[in-house]
Amino acid sequence: MLRKILVIGAGKSTSYLLDYFLEKAESEQLQITIGDLHPEMIPSRIKNQVACEIIQLDIFDEALRKNLISQSNIVVSMLPASLHILVARDCIALKKHLVTASYISKELKEISPAAEQKGLIFMNEMGLDPGIDHMSAMQVIDRIREKGGKMLLFESFTGGLVAPESDTNLWNYKFTWNPRNVVLAGQGGTAKFIQEGTYKYIPYHRLFRRTEYFEIEGYGRFEGYANRDSLNYREAYGLQDVLTLYRGTLRRVGFSKAWNIFVQLGMTDDSYVIENSEKMSFRDYTNLFLPYSPTDSVELKLRHYLKIDQDDIVWEKLLELNLFDSKKTIPLVKASPAQMLQYILEQKWSLGDDDKDMIVMYHKFGYELDGEKRQIDSNMVVTGKNRTHTAMAKTLGLPVAMATLAILNKKITTPGVQIPIRKEVYKPILAELQKYHIRFREYDVPYFGYNPDTQII
């Protein structure tokens, strides 16, 4: 008898997820239904599969949404995070399991008792970050505890970057996921973490000037800046007594210093719209945030305003983006500064057809065992194939697909709204991910604890 999987949303991050389901369709007796607002965008290699049905779905079409969910055995929601709750409530009513790659929202937490009561598994944060980060971290943390060790420090950083062979700009960066999320990164709250037993806070306007350096063997140096709230997983990971808990985002060294220019100018602000935005050139846009001068050029005003020397590499990075071009225009009506900046960046940072992206994840585990302080460094590097089969899509989509099949096959059985931090989830999925060349390298290194020399303050 066919088991029916409903996938809602078929965006850029679903290439590997759909391939996985279709490769397993015959052996696992799967029928895949894909509901998407723009089915014409789904590749023909997916559409032409016998085990696949494509349906145009507006997620706000309640009748069609409920009908599709009612006909499925399990639902995979690849929608924006704010829309998962619509699907989740239907899954509760219609008694269907649910898998997402997004952070658990307050609304989802509230329906966990109902899911548990009905024996439903609502697996969330099952992608890359969050997802693989949870599973790989808990695997090492559990191993340390089983040996009798006490956790002292945990740091975790992840970055969606461009592969070295496709790194063709001064920023050493191209968009590998939603550009809007990149432009708005770090907003909405002060970064919060613990270092050596002391709470630390970094406001948004200082976020990109407080970075930590890392060396990944074979790939060179990276920098990391703090995520918004590193303490969210203190209880989930069982790290209530840990001295250092820090989660962040990875970039190539020098990116954050240059990005901070946009933050200081106000270009990443998404809270208001620019009048006559659709009539503006790149140069007009840049001039919006600078003082008036009857004599000084836009270039000179910006350099003086932010004290950038003409021979500074940051200045070269700004020039590379054509920020002072008076002929290039922004065709966005009633756009916010952040939306206009995103448009400008997309002209330079979009992946080409043959460009390859790269995912880098780095963990640092500090612990005490038999009276001795020790440290494990762990890292994962995954490179994409092209603009469609990206490392981002691979590391996000495969864990979702694997968890879905594990739930169908009753290998994951604990009900409720949850994240993948239990052995029944992470152990088999991390093992299967290795077959797809998604694996971690671990190194026993001297315990350093908090090293202020690695910080730019």
N, C-alpha and C positions, 0 to 999 in steps of 0.2 A: 504494500500500500504506500502511495506517495506521501511524503511529508512536505508540507507547504511552508515555505519561508517567504514572508513579505518584507521587501526592502523598500523603505520610504525615503526617497531622496537618492539621486544618482549623480552626485557632483564629482569633482576632480579627485576626491579622496577614495572613490569606490572602485577603482580599476582592479586592484588586486583582490578586494573583497568579492566582487562579482566573478572574477576568474576562478577563485577558490571554490565558490559554491558550484559553478558550472563544471569544473573539473571533477567534483565529487558527486555530481547529480546522479549518474548512473549507479555507482557503487553504493551510495547512501540513499538512493530512491528519493531524490529531492525534486521538487517543482518550485522554481523561483518566480515570484511575481514582483516586478519593479514598478512602483508608483512614483511618478515624477511630474512636475509641472511642465517640463520641456522634454518630452520623450524623443523629440527629433534630434536632440543632442547626444543621445545614447549611441555609442559606436555600433556599426553593423555587425561586428564580430560577436556582440552580445545579443543583438536583436535576432540574429539568424539561428540562435540555439533553440533546439526543440524543447529543452527543459525550461525555457524562459518565456514569460509573458510580460509584455510592456503595456502599461495603462497610464493614461494621462490623469494625474491626480492633483487637484488643488487641495492642500491640506485643510483648508477651511470648509471644504465640501463635506459636511458631517455625515450625510447619508452614504456617500461613496466610501469615505474613510472607514466608517464602521462596517460596511459590507465587506471590504477587502480584509479587514482585521478578523472578522468573524470566520472567514474562509481559510485562515492561516493557522498553522500550529505554533509559530513563533514569529515575532516582529523585530526587525532591525530598523531603528530610526537613525538616519544619517542627516536629519534636519538640523537647522540651527538650534542651539541649546534651549532657547526660550520656547520652542514649539514642541519639545518632547512631552510636556505635560498633557497636551491634547491627546496624543497617542497613548500615553500611560493610563489615563483615565478610561479610555476605551478598552485597553487591555485588562484592566481590573474588572470592568463590567462584563467583558466577553471571555474572561478567564484564559488569557494568552500570555506567554512569557515575552519579555522585552529585553533587548540589548542595545546600548548606545555607547558612544565614545566620549560623551560629554561629562563635565562635572555634575555631580548631584546637586540639583537645585533645592531650595527650601520647600517648594511645592511637592517635589518627588519624595523628600524625606517624610512629609506629612502623610503620604499614602502607603508608606512601608507596612504599617500594621495590617492594612487591608490586603496587601499583596501576600504577606505571611499567612494570614488567615485562609486565603484561597490556595496556598501552596504554590504561588507564582514566583518565579525568579526574575527580578529586574536588575540585570547586570549593567552597571554604568562605569564610566571612566575606564573603558576597555580598549583604548587606542594606543597611542604612543606616549604622550605626556599630557593628560594622565593615562596610564595603562601599563605599558612596558616598564615605566619607571617604578610603579607600585610593585609589580611582580618581581622584578629583578632586585629591588631593594629588600623586600620581605624575604626573599630566598636567602640572601646573605645574613640579614639580621636574625632570622630564625636559626640559621646554622651556627652563628656566634653564640646565641643563647643556649642552644642544645649542648654546646661544649662547656657551658658554665660561665661564659663571658658576660660582661656588663657593658652595654653601649654607653659611650661617652660623647660621640660626635657623629652626625650624619649630614653630609652635604650632597646635593643632587642638582645637576645642570643638564639642560637639553637645548639643542639648537637645530633649527632647520636652515641649512646653509647651501651654498653652491659647491659642487665638487671641484677639486683643483683643476681638472682639465677643462672646466667650463667657467672658470673664474676669470672674467675678462674686464672687470671694472675696478676702479680704485677703492671702492667700498668693500670689495671681496664679498659681495652679497647680491642675491637675486630672490625674488618672491617665490617661495615654494609652497605657500598656503595662502589663506585669505589675506590680501594686502591690507584690508581695512584693520584687521586685528594687529598687524605689524605697526601701522601708523599710530594706533591707539594704545599700544603696549605700555603697561605701567600706570595707566590712568585709573581713576575711580577709587583711589585709596593709597595710604602710605604703606610702603613695604615694611614688613614686620618680621623679625627673626630673633634667634638667640645666639649669642657668641660668648663662649666661656662663662656661661651662667648669667649673662647680662642681656636684658632685652634691648634690641636695637631697632631704630626706626629711620627710614629714609623717605623724605617727601619726594613727590614726583619731580620737582624742579632740580633735585640733586641726584636722582636715581642713576643717571647715565655717567656720573662722575665718581661713582663708588663701585669699582669693578675689581674682580679677582682674576688672576692669571692661572692658566692651566697648560700643561704640555701633554699632548696625546702622541704617543710613539707612532712615527710614520706620517703624522699629519700636522705637526708643528704646534704653534701656540694659539691659544684661544683666550677670550676674556668672558667673564660672566657677570651679569647684573641681577639684583635680587628680584624675585617674583613678589607679588603683592602681599601675600600672607603665607609665610613658610610654616606657620604653626597649625594650619588646618589639619595636618595629618599626625600631629603629636600623639593624640589618643589612639587613632586607628593603627599606627605603627607601634604603639606601646612605648613611646619615647618620652613619657612625661618627665623623667628625671635626667634626660640627656643634657649635657652642658652646651652643646652647639647643634643647632638645627637650622639649616639654610637651604633654600631651594631657589634656583635661578635659571636664567636664559643665557645660552652661549652665542657668542659672535666672534668673528675674527678680531684680533687686536687692532684697535684704532677705530672701529665702527662706532662705539658708544660716544667717544669724544666728538666725533663729527655729527652724530645724530642729536647730540645735546644742543647744537646750534638751532635746530628746528624747534626744540622744546623752549629754549630761551626766547626765541623770536615770537612764539605763540602759534606757529604753523600747524601744530598737532591738535589744536583746540577744535572740538566738534560741537561746541555748545551754542553757536550762533551762525548765521548765514552772512555771506558777503554780498553786498549790493552790486548788481550788474556783473556778477562773477563770469557770466558767459561771454562777456566782451573783453575779458582781460587776457593779456599776454603773460607769459611766465615772468617777464620783467616787472610788469604791473603788479602781479601777485607778490613778488618779493618786496617791492617798494611799499606795500601796504603796512608792513611791520616796522618801517624805519622812519626816523625823524625827517621832517621837511627841511630841504636846503635848496636855495635858489641857484647854488653853484656846484655843489658836490654831486658826483654821479651815484647811482644806486650801489655800484661796486664799492666805491670809496666809503659811502655811508655805512654799509654793512661791515666792512673791515674795521672802521673806527668804532662802531657801536659795540662790536663783540671782541675788539682787540685781536684781530686775526692778522698776522703778518702775511705779506704777499707771497713769501716763499714757504709758508706753512702747507703741509700736505692736506690739511683740512680745507684750505682755500681751493686747492686743485680738485678736491672731491665735489665741492659746490659748483665749480665751473663745469665739471663733467656732466652734471645734471641739467645744464642749459638754463639755470635759474635766472640768468640775465638776458635771455633771448627775447627780443621785442617782436619777433615774427611768429613764434610758436604760441598758440592760443589754447585756452582751457574751455572746452565746450560744455560746461556744466552750469545749469540754471539754479540759482539760489543754493549754492554750494557752501559748505562750511570750510574753514581753513584746512581742516584735516582731509576733507574730500578733494580739495584742489591739490594739496600736496601729494595725495595718493595718485592722482592722475599724472602729475609730473614724474613721479617715481616709476610708474608703470611703463613709461616710454623708454626707460633705460634698464629696468630691473626685471622685466618679464623673461621667463625662460624661453629660449629658442627651441625649435622642434627637436634638435639633437642635444640640447643642453642636459646635463645631469645634475641632479641635486644631491645633497648629502645630509644625513642625520647623524649627529654626534650626541651621545649621552655619556655623562661622567658622574660616578658616585664616589664618595669618600666615606669610609666607615672607620671610626675610631672606637676602640674598645679596650677593656682591661680584662686580662685572663691570667690567673695564677700570679697575681700581684704585678704583672708586667703590662705596660701600655703598648698596644699594637695598632696597626692601621692596614686596611685593605683599600686599594684604589681599583676601581672597576670601570671599564669603558666599552662602549659599543659604537661602531662606525658602520653605516649602511649607505651605499651609493646607488642612485637610481639608474634606470636604463635610458629614459628619454622624458619628454615633457608630459607624456601620458602615464607611463609606468614609473612614477617617481618613488624615491625612497620614502617620502612622506606618506604617499598612498599605501606603500607596502607595509610600513611599520604601524600605520593607523588601521588599515583595513584587515590585515591578516589576523590580529588578535581578536577583533570583533567577529570575524567569520569562524574562527576556531572555537570561541566561546559559544557561539550560536549552535554549532554542531554538537559540542559537548553537552549542552543543555538538552538538545533533542535526544541525544543518546543516553541521557540520565547519568552522565559522568559528573555533572555538577547538579547537586540536588538541594542545597540549602536555600530556602525561600526568602523573599524580602528584597527591599531596595539595598543594594550593596556595591562594593568596589572589589577588585580582584586581589585581595590580600591574604586569602586562605590557601593552604597547600593544595586542596582539592582543585583549585582553579589554576594557581600559578605553576605548579610543578609540571603537569602535562603540557600546558600551553608553551611555556618556555622551552621545553624539550622539543616540541614540534616546530617552534620558530627557528631552531637551529638548523633544521632541514632546509630552511629558506635563507640560510646564511645570515640570520639575525641572532648574533651571539655576543656574549660579553667576554672580555679578557680581564683577568684578575691578577693583581700584583700585591704581594706582601711588601710593604715599605715601612721605614721608620715612622714612628708616631710623631707628627708635628703639632697636632692640635691647631689652635688659632695662630697663624703666622702673620703679623701685621705687615711684614715686608712684601706680602703678595697683594696688599690693598693699595688702591689709589684713593686717598681721602681728600 
